[in-house]
Amino acid sequence: MEIKKGESQRKEYFYDDRGLIILEVMSANRNQKIEIRYDYFN
C-alpha cells in the first residue's frame, strides 16, 4: 500500500475521563509516527 503525502495509515485517539481527546497518534509505518498532545485549560 502506497501512502501519499499528507495521508496516514492508522490513527489512534486517546480520551480523558471527560471524553476529550488528550492524544492523537498518526502513523504511516513503523518508522514514522506523529503524536499530538492536547491540553485543555478550563
C-alpha distance matrix in Angstrom:
0.0 3.8 6.5 9.7 13.0 14.6 11.7 11.2 9.0 12.4 16.0 19.1 22.7 25.9 29.3 32.9 35.9 36.3 32.8 31.8 28.5 29.3 25.9 22.4 19.6 16.2 13.6 10.3 10.5 13.8 15.4 15.0 16.9 19.1 22.1 24.4 27.8 30.1 33.8 36.3 39.9 42.1
3.8 0.0 3.8 6.4 9.7 11.9 9.8 10.2 9.3 13.1 16.3 19.7 23.0 26.4 29.7 33.3 36.4 36.6 33.3 31.8 28.4 29.1 25.6 22.0 19.3 15.7 13.2 9.6 10.6 14.1 14.8 13.9 16.1 18.0 21.3 23.4 26.9 29.2 33.0 35.5 39.0 41.4
6.5 3.8 0.0 3.8 6.6 8.3 6.1 6.9 7.1 10.9 13.6 17.1 20.2 23.6 26.8 30.4 33.6 33.7 30.3 28.7 25.2 25.9 22.5 18.9 16.3 12.6 10.6 7.2 9.4 13.1 13.5 11.7 13.5 14.8 18.1 19.9 23.6 25.8 29.5 32.0 35.4 37.9
9.7 6.4 3.8 0.0 3.8 6.2 5.6 8.2 9.8 13.2 15.2 18.9 21.6 25.1 28.0 31.5 34.8 34.5 31.2 29.2 25.8 26.6 23.4 19.7 17.7 13.9 12.7 9.7 12.4 16.0 15.8 13.5 15.0 15.6 18.9 20.2 24.0 25.9 29.5 31.9 35.1 37.7
13.0 9.7 6.6 3.8 0.0 3.8 5.6 8.5 11.2 14.0 15.3 18.8 21.1 24.4 27.2 30.4 33.9 33.4 30.4 28.1 24.6 25.1 22.0 18.5 16.7 13.1 12.4 10.0 13.0 16.3 15.3 12.5 13.9 13.8 17.1 18.1 21.9 23.8 27.3 29.7 32.8 35.5
14.6 11.9 8.3 6.2 3.8 0.0 3.8 6.8 10.3 12.3 12.7 16.2 18.0 21.3 23.9 27.1 30.5 29.9 26.9 24.5 21.1 21.8 18.9 15.4 14.1 10.7 11.0 9.7 13.3 16.5 15.8 12.4 12.7 11.8 14.6 15.1 18.8 20.4 23.9 26.2 29.3 31.9
11.7 9.8 6.1 5.6 5.6 3.8 0.0 3.8 6.9 9.1 10.2 13.9 16.2 19.8 22.5 26.0 29.3 28.8 25.6 23.6 20.3 21.2 18.2 14.4 12.8 9.2 9.1 7.6 11.3 14.7 14.9 11.8 12.0 11.8 14.5 15.4 19.0 20.7 24.4 26.6 30.0 32.3
11.2 10.2 6.9 8.2 8.5 6.8 3.8 0.0 3.8 5.6 7.1 10.7 13.5 17.0 20.0 23.6 26.8 26.9 23.6 21.9 18.4 19.1 15.8 12.1 9.9 6.2 5.7 4.9 8.5 11.7 12.5 9.6 9.3 9.7 12.2 13.7 17.2 19.2 23.0 25.4 28.9 31.3
9.0 9.3 7.1 9.8 11.2 10.3 6.9 3.8 0.0 3.8 7.1 10.4 13.8 17.2 20.5 24.1 27.2 27.5 24.2 23.0 19.5 20.3 16.9 13.4 10.8 7.5 5.9 4.8 7.1 10.3 12.2 10.3 10.2 11.6 13.9 15.9 19.1 21.2 25.0 27.3 31.0 33.2
12.4 13.1 10.9 13.2 14.0 12.3 9.1 5.6 3.8 0.0 3.8 6.7 10.3 13.5 16.8 20.5 23.5 24.0 20.7 19.7 16.3 17.1 13.9 10.5 8.1 5.8 5.4 6.7 8.6 10.7 13.0 11.0 9.7 10.7 12.0 13.8 16.6 18.6 22.3 24.6 28.3 30.4
16.0 16.3 13.6 15.2 15.3 12.7 10.2 7.1 7.1 3.8 0.0 3.8 6.8 10.3 13.4 17.1 20.1 20.5 17.2 16.0 12.6 13.5 10.5 7.1 5.6 4.5 6.6 9.1 11.3 13.0 14.7 12.3 9.8 9.6 9.8 11.0 13.4 15.1 18.8 20.9 24.6 26.6
19.1 19.7 17.1 18.9 18.8 16.2 13.9 10.7 10.4 6.7 3.8 0.0 3.8 6.8 10.2 13.8 16.8 17.6 14.4 13.6 10.3 11.0 8.2 5.8 5.1 6.6 8.8 11.9 13.4 14.1 16.0 14.0 11.0 10.6 9.5 10.5 12.0 13.5 17.0 19.0 22.8 24.6
22.7 23.0 20.2 21.6 21.1 18.0 16.2 13.5 13.8 10.3 6.8 3.8 0.0 3.8 6.6 10.3 13.4 13.9 10.8 9.8 6.6 7.7 5.9 4.7 6.5 8.9 11.9 15.2 16.9 17.4 19.0 16.7 13.4 12.0 9.9 9.7 10.1 10.8 14.0 15.7 19.4 21.0
25.9 26.4 23.6 25.1 24.4 21.3 19.8 17.0 17.2 13.5 10.3 6.8 3.8 0.0 3.8 7.1 10.3 11.5 9.0 8.4 5.8 5.8 5.1 6.5 8.5 11.8 14.5 18.1 19.3 19.2 20.7 18.7 15.1 13.8 10.9 10.5 9.6 10.0 12.5 14.1 17.7 19.2
29.3 29.7 26.8 28.0 27.2 23.9 22.5 20.0 20.5 16.8 13.4 10.2 6.6 3.8 0.0 3.8 6.8 7.7 5.4 5.3 4.4 5.3 7.0 9.1 11.9 15.1 18.1 21.6 23.1 23.0 24.4 22.3 18.6 16.9 13.8 12.5 10.7 9.8 11.5 12.1 15.5 16.3
32.9 33.3 30.4 31.5 30.4 27.1 26.0 23.6 24.1 20.5 17.1 13.8 10.3 7.1 3.8 0.0 3.8 5.4 5.4 5.6 6.6 6.3 9.1 12.1 14.9 18.3 21.3 24.9 26.3 25.9 27.1 25.1 21.4 19.4 16.0 14.4 11.8 10.4 10.7 10.7 13.6 14.1
35.9 36.4 33.6 34.8 33.9 30.5 29.3 26.8 27.2 23.5 20.1 16.8 13.4 10.3 6.8 3.8 0.0 3.8 5.5 7.5 9.7 10.0 12.9 15.7 18.5 21.8 24.7 28.3 29.6 29.2 30.6 28.7 25.0 23.2 19.8 18.2 15.5 13.8 13.6 12.7 15.0 14.5
36.3 36.6 33.7 34.5 33.4 29.9 28.8 26.9 27.5 24.0 20.5 17.6 13.9 11.5 7.7 5.4 3.8 0.0 3.8 5.5 8.9 10.1 13.5 15.9 19.2 22.2 25.5 28.9 30.6 30.6 31.9 29.6 25.9 23.7 20.4 18.2 15.6 13.1 12.7 11.0 13.1 12.1
32.8 33.3 30.3 31.2 30.4 26.9 25.6 23.6 24.2 20.7 17.2 14.4 10.8 9.0 5.4 5.4 5.5 3.8 0.0 3.8 6.6 8.9 11.6 13.3 16.6 19.3 22.6 25.9 27.7 28.0 29.4 27.1 23.5 21.4 18.4 16.4 14.5 12.3 13.0 11.9 14.8 14.4
31.8 31.8 28.7 29.2 28.1 24.5 23.6 21.9 23.0 19.7 16.0 13.6 9.8 8.4 5.3 5.6 7.5 5.5 3.8 0.0 3.8 6.2 9.3 11.1 14.7 17.4 20.9 24.2 26.3 26.7 27.7 25.1 21.4 18.9 15.8 13.4 11.4 8.8 9.6 8.7 12.0 12.3
28.5 28.4 25.2 25.8 24.6 21.1 20.3 18.4 19.5 16.3 12.6 10.3 6.6 5.8 4.4 6.6 9.7 8.9 6.6 3.8 0.0 3.8 5.8 7.3 10.9 13.7 17.1 20.5 22.6 23.0 23.9 21.3 17.6 15.2 12.2 9.9 8.4 6.7 8.9 9.5 13.3 14.5
29.3 29.1 25.9 26.6 25.1 21.8 21.2 19.1 20.3 17.1 13.5 11.0 7.7 5.8 5.3 6.3 10.0 10.1 8.9 6.2 3.8 0.0 3.8 7.0 10.2 13.6 16.8 20.4 22.1 22.0 22.6 20.2 16.4 13.9 10.4 8.3 5.7 4.7 6.8 8.6 12.2 14.1
25.9 25.6 22.5 23.4 22.0 18.9 18.2 15.8 16.9 13.9 10.5 8.2 5.9 5.1 7.0 9.1 12.9 13.5 11.6 9.3 5.8 3.8 0.0 3.8 6.5 10.0 13.1 16.8 18.4 18.2 18.8 16.4 12.6 10.3 6.9 5.7 4.6 6.0 9.1 11.7 15.3 17.6
22.4 22.0 18.9 19.7 18.5 15.4 14.4 12.1 13.4 10.5 7.1 5.8 4.7 6.5 9.1 12.1 15.7 15.9 13.3 11.1 7.3 7.0 3.8 0.0 3.8 6.6 10.1 13.5 15.6 16.1 16.8 14.0 10.4 8.2 5.8 5.1 6.5 8.2 11.8 14.3 17.9 20.2
19.6 19.3 16.3 17.7 16.7 14.1 12.8 9.9 10.8 8.1 5.6 5.1 6.5 8.5 11.9 14.9 18.5 19.2 16.6 14.7 10.9 10.2 6.5 3.8 0.0 3.8 6.6 10.3 11.9 12.3 13.1 10.5 7.0 5.7 4.5 6.4 8.7 11.3 14.9 17.7 21.3 23.8
16.2 15.7 12.6 13.9 13.1 10.7 9.2 6.2 7.5 5.8 4.5 6.6 8.9 11.8 15.1 18.3 21.8 22.2 19.3 17.4 13.7 13.6 10.0 6.6 3.8 0.0 3.8 6.9 9.4 10.8 11.5 8.5 5.8 5.2 6.5 8.4 11.6 14.0 17.8 20.5 24.0 26.6
13.6 13.2 10.6 12.7 12.4 11.0 9.1 5.7 5.9 5.4 6.6 8.8 11.9 14.5 18.1 21.3 24.7 25.5 22.6 20.9 17.1 16.8 13.1 10.1 6.6 3.8 0.0 3.8 5.6 7.3 8.3 5.8 4.4 6.3 8.7 11.5 14.6 17.4 21.1 24.0 27.5 30.1
10.3 9.6 7.2 9.7 10.0 9.7 7.6 4.9 4.8 6.7 9.1 11.9 15.2 18.1 21.6 24.9 28.3 28.9 25.9 24.2 20.5 20.4 16.8 13.5 10.3 6.9 3.8 0.0 3.8 7.1 7.9 5.7 6.7 8.9 12.0 14.6 18.0 20.7 24.4 27.3 30.8 33.4
10.5 10.6 9.4 12.4 13.0 13.3 11.3 8.5 7.1 8.6 11.3 13.4 16.9 19.3 23.1 26.3 29.6 30.6 27.7 26.3 22.6 22.1 18.4 15.6 11.9 9.4 5.6 3.8 0.0 3.8 5.5 5.4 7.3 10.6 13.5 16.7 19.8 22.8 26.4 29.4 32.9 35.6
13.8 14.1 13.1 16.0 16.3 16.5 14.7 11.7 10.3 10.7 13.0 14.1 17.4 19.2 23.0 25.9 29.2 30.6 28.0 26.7 23.0 22.0 18.2 16.1 12.3 10.8 7.3 7.1 3.8 0.0 3.8 5.8 7.3 11.0 13.4 17.0 19.6 23.0 26.3 29.5 32.9 35.7
15.4 14.8 13.5 15.8 15.3 15.8 14.9 12.5 12.2 13.0 14.7 16.0 19.0 20.7 24.4 27.1 30.6 31.9 29.4 27.7 23.9 22.6 18.8 16.8 13.1 11.5 8.3 7.9 5.5 3.8 0.0 3.8 6.6 10.1 12.9 16.5 19.3 22.8 26.0 29.4 32.6 35.6
15.0 13.9 11.7 13.5 12.5 12.4 11.8 9.6 10.3 11.0 12.3 14.0 16.7 18.7 22.3 25.1 28.7 29.6 27.1 25.1 21.3 20.2 16.4 14.0 10.5 8.5 5.8 5.7 5.4 5.8 3.8 0.0 3.8 6.9 10.2 13.5 16.6 20.0 23.3 26.6 29.8 32.9
16.9 16.1 13.5 15.0 13.9 12.7 12.0 9.3 10.2 9.7 9.8 11.0 13.4 15.1 18.6 21.4 25.0 25.9 23.5 21.4 17.6 16.4 12.6 10.4 7.0 5.8 4.4 6.7 7.3 7.3 6.6 3.8 0.0 3.8 6.6 10.1 13.0 16.4 19.7 23.1 26.3 29.3
19.1 18.0 14.8 15.6 13.8 11.8 11.8 9.7 11.6 10.7 9.6 10.6 12.0 13.8 16.9 19.4 23.2 23.7 21.4 18.9 15.2 13.9 10.3 8.2 5.7 5.2 6.3 8.9 10.6 11.0 10.1 6.9 3.8 0.0 3.8 6.6 10.0 13.2 16.5 19.8 23.0 26.1
22.1 21.3 18.1 18.9 17.1 14.6 14.5 12.2 13.9 12.0 9.8 9.5 9.9 10.9 13.8 16.0 19.8 20.4 18.4 15.8 12.2 10.4 6.9 5.8 4.5 6.5 8.7 12.0 13.5 13.4 12.9 10.2 6.6 3.8 0.0 3.8 6.5 9.9 13.1 16.5 19.7 22.8
24.4 23.4 19.9 20.2 18.1 15.1 15.4 13.7 15.9 13.8 11.0 10.5 9.7 10.5 12.5 14.4 18.2 18.2 16.4 13.4 9.9 8.3 5.7 5.1 6.4 8.4 11.5 14.6 16.7 17.0 16.5 13.5 10.1 6.6 3.8 0.0 3.8 6.6 10.0 13.2 16.4 19.4
27.8 26.9 23.6 24.0 21.9 18.8 19.0 17.2 19.1 16.6 13.4 12.0 10.1 9.6 10.7 11.8 15.5 15.6 14.5 11.4 8.4 5.7 4.6 6.5 8.7 11.6 14.6 18.0 19.8 19.6 19.3 16.6 13.0 10.0 6.5 3.8 0.0 3.8 6.7 10.2 13.3 16.4
30.1 29.2 25.8 25.9 23.8 20.4 20.7 19.2 21.2 18.6 15.1 13.5 10.8 10.0 9.8 10.4 13.8 13.1 12.3 8.8 6.7 4.7 6.0 8.2 11.3 14.0 17.4 20.7 22.8 23.0 22.8 20.0 16.4 13.2 9.9 6.6 3.8 0.0 3.8 6.7 10.1 12.9
33.8 33.0 29.5 29.5 27.3 23.9 24.4 23.0 25.0 22.3 18.8 17.0 14.0 12.5 11.5 10.7 13.6 12.7 13.0 9.6 8.9 6.8 9.1 11.8 14.9 17.8 21.1 24.4 26.4 26.3 26.0 23.3 19.7 16.5 13.1 10.0 6.7 3.8 0.0 3.8 6.6 9.8
36.3 35.5 32.0 31.9 29.7 26.2 26.6 25.4 27.3 24.6 20.9 19.0 15.7 14.1 12.1 10.7 12.7 11.0 11.9 8.7 9.5 8.6 11.7 14.3 17.7 20.5 24.0 27.3 29.4 29.5 29.4 26.6 23.1 19.8 16.5 13.2 10.2 6.7 3.8 0.0 3.8 6.2
39.9 39.0 35.4 35.1 32.8 29.3 30.0 28.9 31.0 28.3 24.6 22.8 19.4 17.7 15.5 13.6 15.0 13.1 14.8 12.0 13.3 12.2 15.3 17.9 21.3 24.0 27.5 30.8 32.9 32.9 32.6 29.8 26.3 23.0 19.7 16.4 13.3 10.1 6.6 3.8 0.0 3.8
42.1 41.4 37.9 37.7 35.5 31.9 32.3 31.3 33.2 30.4 26.6 24.6 21.0 19.2 16.3 14.1 14.5 12.1 14.4 12.3 14.5 14.1 17.6 20.2 23.8 26.6 30.1 33.4 35.6 35.7 35.6 32.9 29.3 26.1 22.8 19.4 16.4 12.9 9.8 6.2 3.8 0.0
